Amino acid sequence: MNSIIERISAHAGEIILGKDRQIRLALVCLLARGHLLIEDLPGVGKTTLAHVLAKTLGLHFQRIQFTSDLLPADILGVSIYERDSASFKFHPGPIFAQLILADEVNRATPKAQSALLEAMEEHQVTAEGVTRPLPEPFFVIATQNPAYQIGTFPLPESQLDRFLMRIELGYPDAQAERALLQGKDRRELLTQLQPCLEPQELAALQQRAAQVFVSDALLDYVQALIHFTRQTPRFLNGLSPRAGLGLLHGAQAWAFSDGRREVLPEDVQAILPAVAGHRLRPGAEFAGESGAALAQYLLASVAIP
């Protein structure tokens, strides 16, 4: 693995125990300039992982707790009249940070959720008729609880498609859980965590990841995967062009994290469940199949050229 990525993963792995693959996927998502959705039960470390990434990458961090009474202005900011200047002054909201944790994003109403759409896609926000750029780099890490839990509002497909990857942490294995029970408090460890990078170093890594070579044969494979989803009745809808670009950029970042200069089909296969799982919906005859199962079916159905 790339030495820098390995060092960051090692620091994160000291706090998030037994989740090396999920940590690597999260780092790869950020290297590919994407946003990350972490979906799982409460208490498995979703919020802690976001804190760890912000700390290790040296990014300015803001947490937004999504609740049913959250308003778009609570996210974007608001103009307040100032008597001294006899004018309105815009006070930026928490969205103006390099890494945003949208905690329990599906507990807010669709109106509040929609405040993230322009920010995630265009790295800018429009408030009261004025468009303001967001800091660079800009990432959103959102956590959400399973849809069957009380008080959740499902994210619309348009918003899900703006997340490059969705991952699940799951319960730790027995060895990791024993170390967690016997070790220090995770919040205490977080305060001791030191940055491994500066924001400009992260930008350089992103550029290097984007330069990883992609052969014509590899592009044939990516296109074959995308076209298959659009032709088979197993899927309600095919993957979008944005999903295809995400699959390619994610594979480049995965190869870069492995210290290689060329993307292999195995890189595409490694990240496809995280990139496609939240975008695929089963057709009418296959209702009930999970995104993970659909992603595995896709990989098994399309041969490597």
Phi, psi and omega in degrees: 000147175310132189299321181294315179296322179297320180293317179296317180298322180295318178297315180294324181292343176286341181252314176265097190277136173072018182234046185299319182293318179295322178296317180295318178299319179297317178295319179298320178301316180289324176296329179274010179063035181251169176259152189239134174246125178247115183245124178186178179293155175298142172092007182260000174111016182298309181294321180298320179299318178297317177299317181298315180297317179298317181293311185292330181270357176067036184259148173291125194242138173224138178251132176243117179273112183278125178227170185294339180258010179291138179249155177306323180295333177293339180263312188276324185121176185210151175268132181239136180287131178247123186295323184298318182264354181054042180208168178269137177240132181281129177251109184300144176274183182292349179295341183275068176214167183281328176227122181253129170260108175269090189280129182053054187300332182273012172264354176267161179288160177305327180297317178288322178300322184294342179296340181275343191300307181296321181298317184289324184274318189246000179055041176206162175227148177245115180231126179056040175082000181245132179265128183235132179287152177263161180298157174241138353290163180227123179227148170243124169249114182251141172248147175214150176272157179306147187297338182282351181282154186294138172081028180250148175242114184303140176289135177292158182302325181297327179277323176301323183291343179277349173272122179298317183225152167234131179232161174236141180270315181073175178287148176288157174286174187299319182293315180294322180292324177296317178296325178293318181291327183270344187272187180286163176297135184298325180293325177293318178296324179299320181294336181269352184289133181252146178298142175262344184220162166258155180307322180291329176291322176297318178299321178294320177296321178297320178296317179295322178295322181290344181267001178298133187292137177237118182281164176298323179296323178292320176297323176301319181294315179298316179295323179297320177297314182295314183295325180298320181294337183270350187250335185267143177288355179296332182249139179292318177223152177278172177289142181279164174303324176299321178294322178296317176296319178298321179297319180291312182294323177295321178294322176298315181293324178294316178297318179298318179295338177270001178080020181252158183254005180218141180278135176251158176305328179297330178292319177297316181294328182292325186255351184301315179302322180287329182275322188259339188301323181272356180259338184271138175235139181289147174292174186301323183281351185236027182302140178103345179288138181282163177298323179296318179293321179294322179295319178293323176298319179299313180297322182285339186269340185249119181283149175287128182302000000 
